[in-house]
Amino acid sequence: MIRVLLAEDQAMVRGALSALLKLESDIEVLGSAADGEIAWRELQRLKPDVLVTDIEMPGLTGLELAQRIQRQELPIKVIIVTTFARPGFLRRALDAGVSGYLLKDAPAENLAEALRTVHRGGRAIDPQLALEAWSEADPLNDRERQVLRLAGEGQSAGDIATQLNLSHGTVRNYLSEAIGKLGVANRIEAYRLARQKGWL
């Protein structure tokens, strides 16, 4: 039996995934979570074989959940099911130890098959996305990405400095580096381009 936890912030999608997987005789849905923080607590409590998660959720993103699982060396496989057909997201997911990456517009039966493949120790990656993922490298480092994401959400350099325990000058340097690496004029354009490429 493959024991699964679902993490998805959209209630309708979460319900549909759960109903779909419950039709499979070899898959048991242990529970579901509407945000990343709840998912993290449920992962530790339920100890599933596989986490099926979206990327963007309140609290922790699916990528941040995967990174925590990897850092703590938990024996839990991760499959991301997302609308984001962006090579940058896939690269970051693979770096975080994710075993599966499927798009929400894929045929429904693909998810059950992906769960079986990943549970056996294999990988289940959307093939077209896998080809594209290696065409363009992500130029940002983790701190630049973090600072740029907060700036794009409308926070000032001072707010970001306080939140991340950095000096105001350091935050400005990270933003300047990110803008330079992306070859754009300002932080708004940098944020927009990095989002489009899947680097945030």
Order of alpha helices (4+ residues) and beta strands (2+ residues): beta-alpha-beta-alpha-beta-alpha-beta-alpha-beta-alpha-beta-alpha-alpha-alpha-alpha-alpha
